[in-house]
Amino acid sequence: MKQFIENWFRLSVHGTSIKQELVAGITSFFTISYIIIVNPLILADAGIPYYGALMATILVSIISCLFIGIYANAPIILSPGMGVNAFFTYTIVQGMGLTWQEGLGAVVMAGILFCIAAFTPIKSLLSKSVPDSLKHGITVGIGLFLAFIGLQKAGIVEKSPDTFVKLGDLSEPSTLLALLGFIICLTFFVKKIKGGFILSVLLISVLAYFLDLTPQAQPMKGNTSLLIFEADLTSWITMDFWIASFSLALILIVENMGLLHGMLPNEDKFDRSFQSSAFSSVLSGMFGTSPTISTAESASGIAEGGRTGLTAIVAGLLFILSIFAIPVLSGIPDAAIAPVLIVIGGVMMQSIQYIQLDDFTESFPAFMIIALIPLTYSIVDGLAFGFIVYPIIKMAIGQFKQVPKTMYVMASLFILNFVFHFYM
């Protein structure tokens, strides 16, 4: 069995081992495990039954992680994404007036449109058209976003009615615990201790338990009926349905493209990883949840040495076990997860050195992405501004011919998306 696994995933070729991939998979899973609890809470605001959404979140994550692991051999975790779930609930359902069943139908259609892009030459056209400066800007922006989330989870920064954010209360026990976790996590990382991320999560979780700082666990109870095939496509004749589908497809295509370019240690795995994400988006609507994405939290497993699909397989198997461990997972404190996100943000920040800082027409659009991903709390909105500004600044100095035509198309689509979202 060991030899079969090594041969199938080509572990030696990738400079990794079963143990290294196992640790990476466990790390990625625990970093993203919060989605099991949080995603259903957001979807519940759209009217989707909580536990039906919870089971849909787990099931689609299982299938998607196993699929990308086997098909793409990539260490990427596919799971319903934050931001996309909010777009589904608060824009498609509450804003546009679709029922949650019709919203799931729009998810299926958006996934189909995504598949058309992913399994045709459109994929390569999109990938090659994005300038390297923007790709590296995406990596840095996502890193800053993860760090910002981590700082909030730790209580180091908090919202303010006057300045939007401010320094949190550093005397709070949970914040002090997070700071201790940060020191431990950072020490493990710089000393290159294998499994350092997961060790720090476990240590802080145990300390939280003894200090009575563990969040209230959520037992499995109530209606756990599956929502498979609840998606309603009968509203396909309405304009709102197609606006929702195209907007969502654009978000999925660009966000996944940005995330994969920002995280994959091997760019050769991009095509199949992109296709895997498209396929799982269709499954999401069919299973009863908002779309999956290539999660930014995958970076934690990659930082632990995850290089192949075995990392994703391990995470997928842990999603299976999570069905029986919901109370345990919901008991992991933010103080345990926050340090990992902050350190990973610092790691991803290093990509800033590859941006052409001596060329303002290249660096400024990248800066817009870096600044607006965390400040808008949305990866896709940050991408949109960068993709719109890039052709504008090039045209301003007469270099419009140096901009790929696809960039003009993508910038126009982002502008139209903003118009429909805010003015229609």
C-alpha positions as CSV (number, residue, x, y, z in Angstrom):
1,M,0.0,0.0,0.0
2,K,2.8,2.4,0.9
3,Q,4.5,1.8,-2.4
4,F,1.2,2.3,-4.3
5,I,0.6,5.6,-2.6
6,E,4.1,6.8,-3.3
7,N,3.9,5.8,-7.0
8,W,0.3,7.2,-7.5
9,F,1.1,10.6,-6.1
10,R,4.7,10.6,-7.2
11,L,5.9,11.7,-3.8
12,S,9.6,11.3,-4.4
13,V,9.3,13.4,-7.6
14,H,7.7,16.2,-5.5
15,G,10.2,15.9,-2.7
16,T,7.7,14.9,-0.1
17,S,6.7,11.8,1.9
18,I,3.6,10.2,3.2
19,K,4.3,11.6,6.7
20,Q,4.8,15.1,5.4
21,E,1.6,15.0,3.3
22,L,-0.3,13.5,6.3
23,V,0.8,16.4,8.5
24,A,-0.1,18.9,5.8
25,G,-3.6,17.5,5.3
26,I,-4.3,17.5,9.0
27,T,-3.1,21.1,9.3
28,S,-5.2,22.3,6.3
29,F,-8.3,20.5,7.7
30,F,-8.1,22.0,11.1
31,T,-7.4,25.5,9.7
32,I,-10.6,25.3,7.5
33,S,-12.7,23.2,9.8
34,Y,-14.5,26.4,11.1
35,I,-16.4,26.4,7.7
36,I,-18.4,23.3,8.8
37,I,-20.1,25.5,11.5
38,V,-20.0,28.9,10.0
39,N,-21.2,28.2,6.4
40,P,-24.6,26.8,7.5
41,L,-25.1,29.8,9.8
42,I,-24.8,32.2,6.9
43,L,-26.9,30.0,4.6
44,A,-29.6,29.8,7.2
45,D,-30.2,33.5,6.7
46,A,-31.2,32.6,3.1
47,G,-33.8,30.2,4.6
48,I,-31.8,27.0,4.0
49,P,-32.3,24.5,7.0
50,Y,-29.2,24.7,9.2
51,Y,-28.4,21.1,9.5
52,G,-29.2,20.3,5.9
53,A,-26.7,23.0,5.0
54,L,-24.2,21.6,7.5
55,M,-24.4,18.1,5.9
56,A,-24.2,19.6,2.4
57,T,-21.1,21.5,3.5
58,I,-19.4,18.4,4.7
59,L,-20.5,16.1,1.9
60,V,-19.4,18.4,-0.9
61,S,-16.1,19.1,0.8
62,I,-15.5,15.3,1.1
63,I,-16.2,14.6,-2.6
64,S,-14.3,17.8,-3.8
65,C,-11.2,17.2,-1.8
66,L,-11.0,13.5,-2.9
67,F,-11.6,14.6,-6.5
68,I,-8.9,17.3,-6.7
69,G,-6.5,15.0,-4.8
70,I,-6.9,12.2,-7.3
71,Y,-7.5,14.1,-10.6
72,A,-5.2,17.1,-10.1
73,N,-2.7,15.7,-7.5
74,A,-2.8,19.1,-5.9
75,P,-2.6,20.0,-2.2
76,I,-5.6,22.3,-2.4
77,I,-8.7,22.1,-0.1
78,L,-12.0,22.6,-1.8
79,S,-14.8,23.7,0.5
80,P,-17.7,26.2,0.5
81,G,-16.0,29.7,0.5
82,M,-16.5,32.6,2.8
83,G,-17.6,35.7,0.9
84,V,-19.2,33.5,-1.8
85,N,-21.7,32.2,0.7
86,A,-22.5,35.8,1.8
87,F,-23.0,36.8,-1.9
88,F,-25.4,33.8,-2.2
89,T,-27.4,34.7,0.9
90,Y,-27.5,38.5,1.0
91,T,-27.3,39.3,-2.8
92,I,-28.8,36.5,-4.7
93,V,-31.5,35.4,-2.3
94,Q,-32.3,38.5,-0.1
95,G,-31.2,41.2,-2.6
96,M,-32.5,39.8,-5.9
97,G,-35.5,38.0,-4.4
98,L,-34.8,34.4,-5.5
99,T,-35.9,31.6,-3.3
100,W,-33.1,29.6,-1.7
101,Q,-34.0,26.7,-4.1
102,E,-33.8,29.0,-7.1
103,G,-30.5,30.4,-5.6
104,L,-29.1,26.8,-5.6
105,G,-30.3,26.5,-9.2
106,A,-28.2,29.6,-10.0
107,V,-25.2,28.0,-8.3
108,V,-25.6,24.9,-10.5
109,M,-25.8,27.1,-13.6
110,A,-22.8,29.2,-12.5
111,G,-20.9,26.0,-12.0
112,I,-21.8,24.9,-15.5
113,L,-20.6,28.2,-16.9
114,F,-17.4,27.8,-14.8
115,C,-16.9,24.3,-16.3
116,I,-17.3,25.7,-19.8
117,A,-14.4,28.1,-19.1
118,A,-12.3,25.5,-17.2
119,F,-12.6,22.7,-19.8
120,T,-12.0,24.8,-22.9
121,P,-9.2,27.0,-24.2
122,I,-10.8,29.9,-22.3
123,K,-9.0,28.6,-19.3
124,S,-5.5,29.0,-20.8
125,L,-6.5,32.3,-22.3
126,L,-7.5,33.7,-19.0
127,S,-4.5,32.3,-17.2
128,K,-2.0,33.7,-19.7
129,S,-3.6,37.1,-19.9
130,V,-3.2,38.0,-16.2
131,P,0.0,39.9,-15.8
132,D,2.6,38.5,-13.3
133,S,2.4,41.6,-11.2
134,L,-1.3,41.0,-10.6
135,K,-0.7,37.3,-9.8
136,H,1.8,38.2,-7.2
137,G,-0.4,40.9,-5.9
138,I,-3.2,38.4,-5.5
139,T,-0.9,36.2,-3.4
140,V,0.1,39.1,-1.1
141,G,-3.5,40.4,-0.9
142,I,-4.7,37.0,0.2
143,G,-1.9,36.7,2.7
144,L,-2.8,40.1,4.2
145,F,-6.5,39.0,4.2
146,L,-5.7,35.8,6.1
147,A,-3.6,37.8,8.6
148,F,-6.4,40.3,9.1
149,I,-8.8,37.5,9.8
150,G,-6.4,36.0,12.2
151,L,-5.8,39.2,14.1
152,Q,-9.6,39.6,14.5
153,K,-10.0,36.0,15.7
154,A,-7.2,36.6,18.2
155,G,-8.9,39.8,19.4
156,I,-5.7,41.8,18.6
157,V,-7.8,44.1,16.4
158,E,-11.5,44.8,16.7
159,K,-14.1,47.0,15.0
160,S,-14.5,50.6,16.0
161,P,-17.4,52.9,15.3
162,D,-14.9,55.8,14.8
163,T,-11.9,54.3,13.0
164,F,-13.5,51.1,11.6
165,V,-10.8,49.0,13.4
166,K,-8.7,49.5,16.5
167,L,-6.4,47.7,18.8
168,G,-8.3,45.1,20.8
169,D,-8.3,44.6,24.6
170,L,-5.0,42.8,25.2
171,S,-6.0,42.1,28.8
172,E,-8.8,39.7,27.6
173,P,-7.9,36.1,28.6
174,S,-8.8,34.8,25.1
175,T,-6.5,37.4,23.5
176,L,-3.7,36.6,25.8
177,L,-4.1,32.9,24.9
178,A,-4.0,33.8,21.2
179,L,-0.8,35.8,21.8
180,L,0.7,32.8,23.5
181,G,-0.4,30.7,20.6
182,F,1.2,33.2,18.2
183,I,4.6,32.9,20.0
184,I,4.4,29.1,20.0
185,C,3.3,28.9,16.4
186,L,5.9,31.4,15.2
187,T,8.7,29.6,17.1
188,F,7.7,26.2,15.7
189,F,7.6,27.7,12.2
190,V,11.0,29.5,12.2
191,K,12.6,26.4,13.8
192,K,11.1,24.3,10.9
193,I,9.4,21.9,13.3
194,K,7.3,19.5,11.3
195,G,3.6,19.6,12.2
196,G,4.2,22.9,14.1
197,F,0.9,24.4,13.0
198,I,-1.2,21.5,14.1
199,L,0.8,21.2,17.3
200,S,0.2,24.8,18.2
201,V,-3.5,24.4,17.5
202,L,-3.7,21.3,19.8
203,L,-1.7,23.0,22.6
204,I,-3.8,26.1,22.6
205,S,-7.0,24.1,22.4
206,V,-6.0,22.0,25.4
207,L,-5.0,25.2,27.4
208,A,-8.4,26.8,26.4
209,Y,-10.2,23.7,27.8
210,F,-8.4,23.9,31.2
211,L,-8.9,27.7,31.3
212,D,-12.6,27.4,30.5
213,L,-12.1,29.4,27.3
214,T,-13.5,26.7,25.0
215,P,-16.5,27.9,22.9
216,Q,-19.9,26.3,23.5
217,A,-20.0,23.1,21.5
218,Q,-22.9,22.5,19.2
219,P,-24.4,19.0,19.4
220,M,-26.0,17.4,16.4
221,K,-29.7,17.5,16.8
222,G,-32.8,18.4,14.9
223,N,-33.6,17.8,11.3
224,T,-30.6,16.6,9.4
225,S,-32.4,15.8,6.1
226,L,-30.2,16.1,3.1
227,L,-30.9,18.8,0.5
228,I,-29.6,16.9,-2.5
229,F,-31.4,17.9,-5.8
230,E,-33.3,20.8,-4.0
231,A,-31.9,23.2,-6.6
232,D,-34.7,24.8,-8.7
233,L,-33.8,25.6,-12.3
234,T,-37.3,26.5,-13.4
235,S,-36.7,30.2,-13.1
236,W,-34.1,30.1,-15.9
237,I,-36.4,32.2,-18.1
238,T,-36.1,35.2,-15.7
239,M,-33.4,37.9,-16.1
240,D,-32.6,37.8,-12.3
241,F,-31.7,34.1,-12.6
242,W,-29.2,34.8,-15.4
243,I,-27.8,37.9,-13.7
244,A,-27.2,35.9,-10.5
245,S,-25.7,33.0,-12.5
246,F,-23.3,35.1,-14.6
247,S,-22.2,37.2,-11.6
248,L,-21.5,34.2,-9.5
249,A,-19.7,32.5,-12.4
250,L,-17.5,35.5,-12.9
251,I,-16.7,35.6,-9.1
252,L,-15.9,31.8,-9.1
253,I,-13.7,31.9,-12.2
254,V,-11.6,34.9,-11.1
255,E,-11.4,34.1,-7.4
256,N,-10.3,30.5,-8.1
257,M,-7.8,31.6,-10.7
258,G,-6.3,34.1,-8.3
259,L,-6.2,31.7,-5.3
260,L,-4.6,28.8,-7.4
261,H,-2.0,31.1,-8.9
262,G,-1.3,32.4,-5.4
263,M,-0.9,29.1,-3.7
264,L,0.1,26.3,-6.0
265,P,3.7,25.3,-5.4
266,N,3.7,23.8,-8.9
267,E,2.0,25.8,-11.7
268,D,1.8,22.7,-13.8
269,K,-1.1,21.6,-11.6
270,F,-3.2,24.7,-12.4
271,D,-5.3,23.4,-15.2
272,R,-6.6,20.3,-13.5
273,S,-7.0,22.1,-10.2
274,F,-9.0,24.8,-11.9
275,Q,-11.2,22.1,-13.6
276,S,-11.7,20.3,-10.2
277,S,-12.9,23.6,-8.7
278,A,-15.4,24.1,-11.5
279,F,-16.7,20.5,-11.2
280,S,-17.1,20.9,-7.4
281,S,-19.1,24.2,-7.9
282,V,-21.7,22.3,-9.8
283,L,-21.9,19.7,-7.0
284,S,-22.4,22.4,-4.5
285,G,-25.7,23.5,-5.9
286,M,-26.8,19.9,-6.3
287,F,-26.0,19.1,-2.7
288,G,-27.6,22.2,-1.2
289,T,-24.8,24.7,-0.4
290,S,-23.2,27.8,-1.8
291,P,-20.2,27.2,-4.2
292,T,-16.9,25.6,-3.1
293,I,-13.7,27.4,-3.9
294,S,-10.0,26.6,-3.7
295,T,-9.7,27.8,-0.1
296,A,-7.0,30.2,1.0
297,E,-6.5,28.1,4.1
298,S,-4.9,25.5,1.9
299,A,-1.8,27.7,2.3
300,S,-1.4,26.3,5.8
301,G,-0.9,22.8,4.6
302,I,1.3,23.9,1.7
303,A,3.5,25.7,4.3
304,E,3.8,22.5,6.2
305,G,5.2,20.8,3.1
306,G,2.0,19.6,1.3
307,R,2.9,19.1,-2.4
308,T,0.6,16.5,-3.8
309,G,-3.1,15.4,-3.8
310,L,-2.4,13.2,-0.8
311,T,-2.8,16.4,1.3
312,A,-6.3,17.0,-0.1
313,I,-7.2,13.3,0.3
314,V,-6.2,13.4,4.0
315,A,-8.4,16.5,4.5
316,G,-11.2,14.9,2.6
317,L,-11.1,11.8,4.9
318,L,-11.1,14.1,8.0
319,F,-14.2,15.8,6.6
320,I,-15.8,12.3,6.7
321,L,-14.8,11.9,10.4
322,S,-16.1,15.4,11.1
323,I,-19.7,14.1,10.7
324,F,-19.2,12.3,14.0
325,A,-17.2,15.1,15.6
326,I,-19.2,18.3,15.2
327,P,-19.2,19.1,18.9
328,V,-15.4,18.7,19.1
329,L,-14.7,20.8,16.0
330,S,-17.0,23.6,17.2
331,G,-15.1,23.6,20.4
332,I,-11.7,24.6,18.8
333,P,-11.2,28.2,20.0
334,D,-10.4,31.1,17.6
335,A,-7.3,31.6,19.7
336,A,-5.9,28.3,18.4
337,I,-6.6,29.0,14.7
338,A,-5.7,32.8,14.6
339,P,-1.9,32.3,15.1
340,V,-1.7,30.0,12.1
341,L,-3.5,32.5,9.8
342,I,-1.3,35.3,10.9
343,V,1.9,33.4,10.2
344,I,0.7,32.1,6.9
345,G,-0.2,35.7,6.0
346,G,3.5,36.6,6.6
347,V,4.7,33.8,4.5
348,M,2.5,34.8,1.5
349,M,3.6,38.5,1.9
350,Q,7.0,37.5,0.6
351,S,5.7,37.4,-2.9
352,I,5.7,41.2,-2.9
353,Q,9.4,41.0,-3.9
354,Y,8.4,39.7,-7.4
355,I,6.2,42.7,-8.2
356,Q,7.8,45.2,-10.5
357,L,8.0,48.0,-7.9
358,D,10.1,50.2,-10.2
359,D,7.2,50.3,-12.7
360,F,4.3,52.2,-11.3
361,T,1.9,51.0,-14.0
362,E,2.6,47.4,-12.8
363,S,2.9,48.0,-9.1
364,F,-0.1,50.2,-8.5
365,P,-2.8,47.8,-9.8
366,A,-1.1,45.1,-7.7
367,F,-1.2,47.6,-4.8
368,M,-5.0,48.1,-5.3
369,I,-5.5,44.3,-5.0
370,I,-3.3,44.0,-2.0
371,A,-5.1,46.9,-0.2
372,L,-8.7,46.2,-1.2
373,I,-8.8,42.4,-0.6
374,P,-8.6,42.9,3.2
375,L,-10.2,46.3,3.3
376,T,-13.3,45.2,1.4
377,Y,-13.2,41.8,3.2
378,S,-13.6,40.3,-0.2
379,I,-11.1,38.6,-2.5
380,V,-13.2,39.1,-5.6
381,D,-13.8,42.8,-4.9
382,G,-10.1,43.4,-4.4
383,L,-9.4,41.5,-7.6
384,A,-12.0,43.6,-9.5
385,F,-10.3,46.9,-8.6
386,G,-6.9,45.7,-9.6
387,F,-8.2,44.2,-12.9
388,I,-10.0,47.4,-13.7
389,V,-7.2,49.8,-12.9
390,Y,-4.6,47.8,-14.8
391,P,-5.9,48.6,-18.4
392,I,-6.8,52.2,-17.3
393,I,-3.3,53.1,-16.1
394,K,-1.7,51.5,-19.2
395,M,-4.0,53.4,-21.5
396,A,-3.2,56.6,-19.6
397,I,0.4,56.4,-20.8
398,G,-0.4,55.1,-24.3
399,Q,0.5,51.5,-23.6
400,F,-2.9,50.2,-24.4
401,K,-1.5,47.7,-26.9
402,Q,0.5,46.0,-24.2
403,V,-2.6,45.0,-22.4
404,P,-4.0,41.6,-23.4
405,K,-7.5,41.9,-25.0
406,T,-8.8,39.5,-22.4
407,M,-7.9,41.9,-19.7
408,Y,-10.1,44.5,-21.3
409,V,-12.9,42.0,-21.4
410,M,-12.5,41.0,-17.8
411,A,-12.3,44.6,-16.6
412,S,-15.5,45.4,-18.5
413,L,-17.2,42.4,-16.9
414,F,-16.2,43.5,-13.5
415,I,-17.5,47.0,-14.2
416,L,-20.8,45.5,-15.4
417,N,-21.0,43.4,-12.3
418,F,-20.6,46.5,-10.1
419,V,-23.3,48.3,-12.1
420,F,-25.8,45.4,-11.8
421,H,-24.9,45.0,-8.1
422,F,-25.3,48.6,-7.0
423,Y,-27.5,50.3,-9.6
424,M,-29.9,47.7,-11.0
